[in-house]
Amino acid sequence: PYTVNSEADMIRLLQYGVTGLFTNYPDVFNRVKASL
């Protein structure tokens, strides 16, 4: 496990179908998730 802080990694993992991840930037993650 590792912390996902880059938008590119968040997008890639969401496209893979992950159901959870750790990040220091939940606001960025929520924005990225809403845009997909």
Secondary structure, DSSP 4 states (H G I P E B T S, - for coil): --B--SHHHHHHHHHHT-S--B-S-HHHHHHHHHH-
